[in-house]
Amino acid sequence: MYAENFITPCDACYIFSLPACPPSDENIVLKATLGNAQSRVWYVEDKFGKVTSGTGTTTVGGDLAIPVSEFPAGYFTEHSGQFTIYVKATATSAAVLDLTFGGTACECVRVNFIDSGVEDWNIQ
């Protein structure tokens, strides 16, 4: 994890930094205990409020993968601003699911993409 990863008391979101420019064959993985082998709907909102969504099935450990191929090439750069990721049980669910990182539950993740030289796109 990077030093910036934390939850602030005034924000219900986990703050996280990931390496910029993930390849299109990679996944951004939420290691957030979202239930074993459960269908989930993920949402990624950019700094302009544009929301991209998709569905996925969690692993036995509760991880959920968001395929980078679902986004335009060059979408996640150090100049893209902050993204907000949240998850729901279904597309028609009103409630956002809790994402648990290090024993702390939050309703979303705010991600900044940085020029780090590291190739690890796991949010944990």
DSSP file (Angstrom, degrees, kcal/mol; ACC not computed):
  #  RESIDUE AA STRUCTURE BP1 BP2  ACC     N-H-->O    O-->H-N    N-H-->O    O-->H-N    TCO  KAPPA ALPHA  PHI   PSI    X-CA   Y-CA   Z-CA
    1    1 A M              0   0    0      0, 0.0     2,-0.2     0, 0.0    17,-0.1   0.000 360.0 360.0 360.0 154.7    0.0    0.0    0.0
    2    2 A Y    >   -     0   0    0     15,-0.2     3,-1.8     1,-0.1    15,-0.1  -0.559 360.0-108.7 -92.3 160.6    1.0    3.6   -0.5
    3    3 A A  T 3  S+     0   0    0      1,-0.3    -1,-0.1    -2,-0.2    13,-0.0   0.738 114.6  64.6 -61.9 -23.3    1.3    6.1    2.3
    4    4 A E  T 3  S+     0   0    0      2,-0.0     2,-0.7    13,-0.0    -1,-0.3   0.567  73.4 110.9 -78.5  -7.9   -1.8    7.9    1.0
    5    5 A N    <   +     0   0    0     -3,-1.8     2,-0.3    12,-0.1    11,-0.2  -0.560  46.5 112.3 -76.6 112.2   -4.1    5.0    1.7
    6    6 A F  E     -A   15   0A   0      9,-1.2     9,-3.2    -2,-0.7     2,-0.5  -0.980  61.8-114.9-164.9 168.3   -6.5    5.9    4.5
    7    7 A I  E     -A   14   0A   0     -2,-0.3     7,-0.2     7,-0.2     5,-0.1  -0.980  30.1-146.1-113.6 126.6  -10.0    6.6    5.5
    8    8 A T    >   -     0   0    0      5,-0.6     3,-1.5    -2,-0.5     5,-0.1  -0.661  18.1-124.7 -91.2 149.8  -10.7   10.1    6.7
    9    9 A P  T 3  S+     0   0    0      0, 0.0    -1,-0.1     0, 0.0    -2,-0.0   0.754 110.7  51.7 -64.4 -23.2  -13.3   10.7    9.4
   10   10 A C  T 3  S+     0   0    0      1,-0.0     2,-0.4     2,-0.0    -3,-0.0   0.406 107.0  60.4 -92.9   2.4  -15.2   13.2    7.2
   11   11 A D    <   -     0   0    0     -3,-1.5    -3,-0.1     2,-0.1    -1,-0.0  -0.992  64.2-151.6-135.1 136.2  -15.4   10.9    4.2
   12   12 A A  S    S+     0   0    0     -2,-0.4    95,-1.8    -5,-0.1    96,-0.9   0.299  73.9  92.3 -86.9  10.2  -17.1    7.5    4.0
   13   13 A C  E    S- b   0 108A   0     93,-0.2    -5,-0.6    94,-0.2     2,-0.4  -0.822  75.9-125.3-111.5 146.0  -14.6    6.4    1.3
   14   14 A Y  E     -Ab   7 109A   0     94,-2.7    96,-3.1    -2,-0.3     2,-0.5  -0.718  27.7-138.6 -80.4 131.9  -11.2    4.7    1.4
   15   15 A I  E     +Ab   6 110A   0     -9,-3.2    -9,-1.2    -2,-0.4     2,-0.3  -0.837  32.0 167.6 -98.3 129.4   -8.5    6.8   -0.3
   16   16 A F  E     - b   0 111A   0     94,-2.8    96,-2.3    -2,-0.5     2,-0.4  -0.985  26.9-145.8-144.0 149.0   -6.1    4.8   -2.4
   17   17 A S  E     - b   0 112A   0     -2,-0.3   -15,-0.2    94,-0.2    96,-0.2  -0.957  17.7-177.2-116.5 137.1   -3.4    5.3   -5.0
   18   18 A L  E     - b   0 113A   0     94,-2.5    96,-2.9    -2,-0.4   103,-0.1  -0.893  38.5 -86.3-125.7 158.0   -2.7    2.9   -7.9
   19   19 A P  E     - b   0 114A   0      0, 0.0    96,-0.2     0, 0.0    57,-0.0  -0.397  50.8-112.0 -63.7 139.2   -0.1    3.0  -10.6
   20   20 A A  S    S+     0   0    0     94,-3.0    57,-0.2     1,-0.2    96,-0.1  -0.276  87.8  23.7 -68.6 156.3   -1.1    5.1  -13.6
   21   21 A C  S    S-     0   0    0     55,-3.8    -1,-0.2     1,-0.2    56,-0.1   0.904  71.6-163.9  59.1  54.9   -1.8    3.6  -17.1
   22   22 A P        -     0   0    0      0, 0.0    52,-0.2     0, 0.0    54,-0.2  -0.456  30.2-103.7 -64.8 140.2   -2.7    0.0  -16.3
   23   23 A P    >   -     0   0    0      0, 0.0     3,-2.0     0, 0.0    45,-0.2  -0.258  27.2-114.0 -62.2 152.8   -2.6   -2.2  -19.4
   24   24 A S  T 3  S+     0   0    0      1,-0.3    45,-0.7    44,-0.1    47,-0.1   0.690 115.0  59.5 -64.7 -18.7   -5.9   -3.1  -21.0
   25   25 A D  T 3  S+     0   0    0     43,-0.1    -1,-0.3    42,-0.1     2,-0.2   0.367  93.3  88.5 -91.5   6.7   -5.4   -6.8  -20.1
   26   26 A E    <   -     0   0    0     -3,-2.0    42,-2.3    41,-0.0    43,-0.5  -0.518  66.5-139.2 -96.2 167.2   -5.2   -6.1  -16.4
   27   27 A N  E     -F   67   0B   0     40,-0.2     2,-0.7    -2,-0.2    94,-0.2  -0.956  12.4-132.6-122.3 145.9   -7.9   -5.8  -13.7
   28   28 A I  E     -F   66   0B   0     38,-2.9    38,-2.7    -2,-0.4     2,-0.6  -0.906  35.9-152.8 -89.8 119.5   -8.3   -3.3  -10.9
   29   29 A V  E     -Fg  65 122B   0     92,-2.1    94,-3.5    -2,-0.7     2,-0.9  -0.857  13.3-153.1-108.2 122.5   -9.1   -5.7   -8.0
   30   30 A L  E     -Fg  64 123B   0     34,-3.2    34,-2.1    -2,-0.6     2,-1.4  -0.828   5.7-167.9 -88.7 108.3  -11.1   -4.8   -5.0
   31   31 A K        +     0   0    0     92,-2.8    32,-0.2    -2,-0.9    -1,-0.1  -0.603  44.7 128.7 -93.4  72.7   -9.9   -7.0   -2.2
   32   32 A A  S    S-     0   0    0     -2,-1.4    68,-1.7    30,-0.5    -1,-0.2   0.045  76.0-109.1-125.5  23.6  -12.9   -5.9   -0.1
   33   33 A T        +     0   0    0     28,-0.3    29,-0.2     1,-0.1    30,-0.2   0.934  51.1 166.4  44.9  65.2  -14.6   -9.1    1.2
   34   34 A L        -     0   0    0     28,-2.4    28,-0.2     1,-0.3    24,-0.2   0.089  57.4 -78.6 -96.1  21.0  -17.7   -8.7   -1.0
   35   35 A G    >   -     0   0    0     26,-0.2     3,-0.7     2,-0.1     2,-0.4   0.116  56.8 -71.6  95.3 148.5  -19.0  -12.3   -0.4
   36   36 A N  T 3  S-     0   0    0      1,-0.2    24,-0.3    25,-0.1    23,-0.1  -0.635 106.1 -17.4 -81.8 124.9  -17.9  -15.6   -1.9
   37   37 A A  T 3  S+     0   0    0     22,-1.4     2,-0.4    -2,-0.4    -1,-0.2   0.885  94.6 153.7  50.4  49.6  -18.8  -16.2   -5.5
   38   38 A Q    <   -     0   0    0     -3,-0.7    20,-2.8    21,-0.3     2,-0.3  -0.871  48.2-119.9-110.0 141.2  -21.5  -13.5   -5.6
   39   39 A S  E     +C   57   0A   0     -2,-0.4     2,-0.3    18,-0.2    18,-0.2  -0.641  41.9 176.4 -74.3 133.0  -22.6  -11.5   -8.6
   40   40 A R  E     -C   56   0A   0     16,-3.2    16,-2.4    -2,-0.3     2,-0.5  -0.953  28.6-135.1-137.8 155.4  -21.9   -7.8   -8.1
   41   41 A V  E     -CD  55  88A   0     47,-2.8    47,-2.7    -2,-0.3     2,-0.3  -0.965  23.0-159.5-112.3 124.2  -22.3   -4.6  -10.0
   42   42 A W  E     -CD  54  87A   0     12,-2.6    12,-1.8    -2,-0.5     2,-0.4  -0.756   3.2-162.2-103.4 151.3  -19.3   -2.2   -9.9
   43   43 A Y  E     -CD  53  86A   0     43,-2.4    43,-1.9    -2,-0.3     2,-0.5  -0.997   5.3-168.1-133.1 135.2  -19.4    1.6  -10.7
   44   44 A V  E     -CD  52  85A   0      8,-2.9     8,-2.6    -2,-0.4     2,-0.5  -0.985   8.7-167.7-125.1 119.4  -16.5    3.9  -11.5
   45   45 A E  E     -CD  51  84A   0     39,-3.0    39,-2.5    -2,-0.5     6,-0.2  -0.915   8.9-148.5-110.1 129.3  -17.2    7.6  -11.5
   46   46 A D    >   -     0   0    0      4,-2.4     3,-2.0    -2,-0.5    37,-0.1  -0.268  37.8 -88.7 -88.3-179.5  -14.7   10.0  -12.9
   47   47 A K  T 3  S+     0   0    0     33,-0.5    36,-0.1     1,-0.3    -1,-0.1   0.641 126.9  54.8 -66.3 -14.6  -14.0   13.6  -11.8
   48   48 A F  T 3  S-     0   0    0      2,-0.1    -1,-0.3     0, 0.0     3,-0.1   0.424 120.5-105.3 -96.4  -0.2  -16.7   14.9  -14.2
   49   49 A G  S <  S+     0   0    0     -3,-2.0     2,-0.4     1,-0.3    -2,-0.1   0.506  70.1 147.3  89.0   4.5  -19.4   12.7  -12.8
   50   50 A K        -     0   0    0      1,-0.0    -4,-2.4    -5,-0.0     2,-0.5  -0.624  34.4-153.6 -75.2 127.8  -19.4   10.2  -15.7
   51   51 A V  E     -C   45   0A   0     -2,-0.4     2,-0.4    -6,-0.2    -6,-0.2  -0.896  13.9-171.7-110.6 130.2  -20.2    6.7  -14.4
   52   52 A T  E     -C   44   0A   0     -8,-2.6    -8,-2.9    -2,-0.5     2,-0.3  -0.950  15.0-175.9-112.6 137.8  -19.1    3.5  -16.1
   53   53 A S  E     +C   43   0A   0     -2,-0.4     2,-0.3   -10,-0.2   -10,-0.2  -0.905  11.5 162.1-134.1 162.8  -20.5    0.3  -14.7
   54   54 A G  E     -C   42   0A   0    -12,-1.8   -12,-2.6    -2,-0.3     2,-0.3  -0.965  30.1-111.0-164.3 172.2  -20.2   -3.5  -15.2
   55   55 A T  E     +C   41   0A   0     -2,-0.3     2,-0.3   -14,-0.2   -14,-0.2  -0.838  32.8 163.0-116.0 155.0  -20.9   -6.8  -13.6
   56   56 A G  E     -C   40   0A   0    -16,-2.4   -16,-3.2    -2,-0.3     2,-0.5  -0.975  33.6-117.1-158.9 166.1  -18.6   -9.4  -12.1
   57   57 A T  E     -C   39   0A   0     -2,-0.3     8,-0.3   -18,-0.2   -18,-0.2  -0.945  32.9-123.5-112.5 131.7  -18.6  -12.4   -9.9
   58   58 A T        -     0   0    0    -20,-2.8     6,-0.2    -2,-0.5   -21,-0.1  -0.288  25.9-113.2 -69.3 157.1  -16.5  -12.3   -6.7
   59   59 A T    >   -     0   0    0      4,-2.1     3,-1.8   -22,-0.1   -22,-1.4  -0.247  38.9 -92.6 -77.0 174.6  -13.8  -14.9   -6.0
   60   60 A V  T 3  S+     0   0    0      1,-0.3    -1,-0.1   -24,-0.3    -2,-0.1   0.826 131.2  53.3 -58.4 -30.8  -14.1  -17.4   -3.2
   61   61 A G  T 3  S-     0   0    0    -25,-0.1    -1,-0.3     2,-0.1   -28,-0.3   0.491 123.2-106.1 -83.5  -3.3  -12.2  -14.8   -1.1
   62   62 A G    <   +     0   0    0     -3,-1.8   -28,-2.4     1,-0.3   -30,-0.5   0.587  69.2 145.9  91.6  10.9  -14.6  -12.0   -1.9
   63   63 A D        -     0   0    0    -32,-0.2    -4,-2.1   -30,-0.2     2,-0.4  -0.540  33.6-153.7 -80.5 148.3  -12.4  -10.1   -4.4
   64   64 A L  E     -F   30   0B   0    -34,-2.1   -34,-3.2    -6,-0.2     2,-0.4  -0.990   4.7-147.5-126.4 127.5  -14.0   -8.3   -7.3
   65   65 A A  E     -F   29   0B   0     -2,-0.4   -36,-0.2    -8,-0.3   -23,-0.1  -0.779   5.0-162.6 -96.7 134.1  -12.2   -7.6  -10.6
   66   66 A I  E     -F   28   0B   0    -38,-2.7   -38,-2.9    -2,-0.4     2,-0.2  -0.960  25.5-131.5-111.2 110.3  -12.9   -4.5  -12.7
   67   67 A P  E >   -F   27   0B   0      0, 0.0     3,-1.7     0, 0.0   -40,-0.2  -0.438   4.1-149.1 -68.0 127.6  -11.5   -5.1  -16.2
   68   68 A V  G >  S+     0   0    0    -42,-2.3     3,-2.0     1,-0.3   -43,-0.1   0.788  94.7  73.5 -62.4 -27.2   -9.4   -2.1  -17.5
   69   69 A S  G 3  S+     0   0    0    -45,-0.7    -1,-0.3   -43,-0.5   -45,-0.1   0.633  80.8  71.9 -63.7 -13.0  -10.5   -3.1  -21.0
   70   70 A E  G <  S+     0   0    0     -3,-1.7    -1,-0.3   -46,-0.1    -2,-0.2   0.510  95.9  63.0 -77.2  -4.7  -14.0   -1.7  -20.1
   71   71 A F  S <  S-     0   0    0     -3,-2.0     3,-0.1    -4,-0.1     4,-0.1  -0.833  96.7 -90.8-121.9 156.1  -12.5    1.8  -20.3
   72   72 A P    >   -     0   0    0      0, 0.0     3,-1.6     0, 0.0     4,-0.2  -0.284  56.2 -88.4 -62.0 150.4  -10.9    3.9  -23.1
   73   73 A A  T 3  S+     0   0    0      1,-0.3    -4,-0.0     2,-0.1    -5,-0.0  -0.345 115.3  19.2 -57.2 137.0   -7.1    3.5  -23.6
   74   74 A G  T 3  S+     0   0    0    -52,-0.2    -1,-0.3     2,-0.1     3,-0.2   0.631  84.8 127.9  77.1  14.8   -5.3    6.1  -21.4
   75   75 A Y    <   +     0   0    0     -3,-1.6     2,-1.0     1,-0.2    -2,-0.1   0.862  65.2  54.4 -70.9 -37.6   -8.3    6.6  -19.1
   76   76 A F  S    S+     0   0    0     -4,-0.2   -55,-3.8   -54,-0.2    -1,-0.2  -0.699  76.8 138.1-104.1  81.0   -6.4    6.0  -15.8
   77   77 A T    >   -     0   0    0     -2,-1.0     3,-1.4   -57,-0.2    36,-0.4  -0.664  70.0-101.2-115.3 173.5   -3.4    8.4  -15.9
   78   78 A E  T 3  S+     0   0    0      1,-0.3     3,-0.2    -2,-0.2    37,-0.1   0.609 124.6  51.6 -69.1  -9.6   -1.8   10.6  -13.3
   79   79 A H  T 3  S+     0   0    0      1,-0.1    -1,-0.3    35,-0.1    35,-0.1   0.364  85.3  87.9-104.0   2.1   -3.6   13.6  -14.9
   80   80 A S  S <  S-     0   0    0     -3,-1.4   -33,-0.5     1,-0.2    -2,-0.1   0.626  85.4-135.4 -79.2 -13.8   -7.1   11.9  -14.9
   81   81 A G        -     0   0    0     -4,-0.3    32,-0.5    32,-0.2     2,-0.3  -0.357  44.9 -30.7  84.6-172.3   -8.1   13.2  -11.4
   82   82 A Q        -     0   0    0     30,-0.1     2,-0.3    -2,-0.1    30,-0.2  -0.610  54.2-156.1 -87.9 140.3   -9.7   11.1   -8.7
   83   83 A F  E     - E   0 111A   0     28,-2.7    28,-3.3    -2,-0.3     2,-0.5  -0.874   6.3-145.2-111.2 146.0  -12.1    8.2   -9.4
   84   84 A T  E     -DE  45 110A   0    -39,-2.5   -39,-3.0    -2,-0.3     2,-0.5  -0.960  14.2-167.3-113.1 127.8  -14.8    6.9   -7.1
   85   85 A I  E     +DE  44 109A   0     24,-3.1    24,-2.4    -2,-0.5     2,-0.3  -0.948  13.9 162.7-115.6 131.6  -15.5    3.2   -7.1
   86   86 A Y  E     -D   43   0A   0    -43,-1.9   -43,-2.4    -2,-0.5     2,-0.4  -0.951  21.4-143.2-142.5 165.0  -18.6    1.7   -5.4
   87   87 A V  E     -D   42   0A   0     10,-0.4    10,-3.2    20,-0.4     2,-0.3  -0.967   9.5-170.5-134.5 142.0  -20.4   -1.7   -5.6
   88   88 A K  E     -D   41   0A   0    -47,-2.7   -47,-2.8    -2,-0.4     8,-0.1  -0.895  32.1-123.5-126.0 159.9  -24.0   -2.7   -5.4
   89   89 A A  S    S+     0   0    0      6,-0.5     2,-0.3    -2,-0.3    -1,-0.1   0.894  95.1   0.5 -68.7 -40.1  -25.6   -6.2   -5.2
   90   90 A T  S >  S-     0   0    0    -50,-0.1     3,-1.0   -49,-0.1    -1,-0.2  -0.918  77.0-105.3-141.9 167.1  -27.7   -5.6   -8.4
   91   91 A A  T 3  S+     0   0    0     -2,-0.3    -2,-0.0     1,-0.2    -1,-0.0   0.745 121.8  48.2 -66.5 -22.8  -28.1   -2.8  -10.9
   92   92 A T  T 3  S+     0   0    0     -4,-0.0    -1,-0.2     2,-0.0     2,-0.1   0.457  84.7 115.6 -97.4  -1.6  -31.5   -2.0   -9.3
   93   93 A S    <   -     0   0    0     -3,-1.0     0, 0.0     1,-0.2     0, 0.0  -0.446  50.6-160.3 -67.5 137.1  -30.3   -2.0   -5.7
   94   94 A A        +     0   0    0     -2,-0.1     2,-0.2     2,-0.1    -1,-0.2   0.825  69.3  80.1 -82.3 -34.7  -30.5    1.4   -4.0
   95   95 A A  S    S-     0   0    0      1,-0.0    -6,-0.5     0, 0.0     2,-0.4  -0.503  73.5-137.1 -81.7 139.8  -28.0    0.5   -1.4
   96   96 A V        -     0   0    0     -2,-0.2    -8,-0.2    -8,-0.1     2,-0.2  -0.761  27.8-119.8 -87.6 137.8  -24.2    0.6   -1.9
   97   97 A L        -     0   0    0    -10,-3.2   -10,-0.4    -2,-0.4     2,-0.2  -0.506  27.0-107.3 -78.2 146.7  -22.4   -2.4   -0.4
   98   98 A D        -     0   0    0     -2,-0.2     2,-0.5   -12,-0.1     9,-0.2  -0.518  25.5-149.6 -70.0 139.3  -19.8   -1.9    2.3
   99   99 A L  E     -H  106   0C   0      7,-3.7     7,-2.2    -2,-0.2     2,-0.6  -0.963  12.3-152.3-108.7 125.6  -16.2   -2.4    1.1
  100  100 A T  E     +H  105   0C   0    -68,-1.7     2,-0.5    -2,-0.5     5,-0.2  -0.889  18.6 172.8-109.7 120.9  -14.0   -3.7    4.0
  101  101 A F  E >  S-H  104   0C   0      3,-2.6     3,-1.9    -2,-0.6   -69,-0.1  -0.989  73.9 -13.3-125.8 122.2  -10.3   -2.9    4.0
  102  102 A G  T 3  S-     0   0    0     -2,-0.5    -1,-0.1    22,-0.3     3,-0.1   0.840 129.4 -53.2  57.5  34.9   -8.1   -3.9    6.9
  103  103 A G  T 3  S+     0   0    0      1,-0.2     2,-0.5    -3,-0.0    -1,-0.3   0.427 115.9 112.8  83.0  -1.8  -11.2   -4.5    9.1
  104  104 A T  E <   -H  101   0C   0     -3,-1.9    -3,-2.6     2,-0.0     2,-0.3  -0.916  56.4-146.4-109.3 126.5  -12.7   -1.0    8.3
  105  105 A A  E     +H  100   0C   0     -2,-0.5     2,-0.3    -5,-0.2    -5,-0.2  -0.695  24.1 165.2 -91.2 140.8  -15.9   -0.8    6.3
  106  106 A C  E     -H   99   0C   0     -7,-2.2    -7,-3.7    -2,-0.3   -93,-0.2  -0.943  39.8-126.1-145.5 165.1  -16.6    2.1    3.9
  107  107 A E  S    S+     0   0    0    -95,-1.8   -20,-0.4    -2,-0.3     2,-0.3   0.582  83.9   4.8 -95.4  -8.8  -19.0    2.6    1.1
  108  108 A C  E     -b   13   0A   0    -96,-0.9   -94,-2.7    -9,-0.1     2,-0.4  -0.970  61.2-123.7-159.6 174.0  -16.6    3.6   -1.7
  109  109 A V  E     -bE  14  85A   0    -24,-2.4   -24,-3.1    -2,-0.3     2,-0.6  -0.997  13.8-152.6-126.0 131.8  -13.0    3.9   -2.7
  110  110 A R  E     -bE  15  84A   0    -96,-3.1   -94,-2.8    -2,-0.4     2,-0.5  -0.936  22.5-163.3-103.9 120.1  -11.5    7.2   -4.1
  111  111 A V  E     -bE  16  83A   0    -28,-3.3   -28,-2.7    -2,-0.6     2,-0.4  -0.885  15.1-169.8-114.2 131.8   -8.6    6.3   -6.4
  112  112 A N  E     -b   17   0A   0    -96,-2.3   -94,-2.5    -2,-0.5     2,-0.5  -0.953  18.6-140.5-111.0 136.8   -5.8    8.4   -7.6
  113  113 A F  E     -b   18   0A   0    -32,-0.5     2,-0.3   -36,-0.4   -32,-0.2  -0.879  27.3-176.2-100.0 126.1   -3.5    7.1  -10.4
  114  114 A I  E     -b   19   0A   0    -96,-2.9   -94,-3.0    -2,-0.5     2,-1.2  -0.828  37.0-107.9-123.5 157.3    0.1    8.0   -9.8
  115  115 A D        +     0   0    0     -2,-0.3   -94,-0.0   -96,-0.2   -38,-0.0  -0.727  62.1 140.4 -82.6  98.2    3.4    7.6  -11.7
  116  116 A S        -     0   0    0     -2,-1.2    -1,-0.2     2,-0.2     3,-0.1   0.663  58.0-130.3-118.5 -22.5    4.9    5.0   -9.4
  117  117 A G  S    S+     0   0    0      1,-0.3     2,-0.3    -3,-0.2    -2,-0.1   0.378  71.8 118.5  81.9  -6.2    6.8    2.4  -11.5
  118  118 A V        -     0   0    0      2,-0.1     2,-0.5     1,-0.0    -1,-0.3  -0.705  55.8-151.2 -92.7 145.4    4.9   -0.3   -9.5
  119  119 A E        +     0   0    0     -2,-0.3     2,-0.4    -3,-0.1    -1,-0.0  -0.626  52.6 116.5-117.8  72.4    2.6   -2.7  -11.3
  120  120 A D        +     0   0    0     -2,-0.5    -2,-0.1     2,-0.0   -92,-0.0  -0.925  32.4 178.6-140.7 111.1    0.1   -3.7   -8.7
  121  121 A W        +     0   0    0     -2,-0.4   -92,-2.1   -94,-0.2     2,-0.5  -0.106  41.3 123.0-106.6  33.9   -3.6   -2.8   -9.3
  122  122 A N  E     -g   29   0B   0    -94,-0.2     2,-0.7   -92,-0.1   -92,-0.2  -0.826  50.3-151.8 -96.7 132.1   -5.0   -4.4   -6.2
  123  123 A I  E      g   30   0B   0    -94,-3.5   -92,-2.8    -2,-0.5    -2,-0.1  -0.918 360.0 360.0-100.9 112.9   -7.0   -2.2   -3.8
  124  124 A Q              0   0    0     -2,-0.7   -22,-0.3   -94,-0.2    -1,-0.1   0.335 360.0 360.0-144.7 360.0   -6.5   -3.8   -0.3
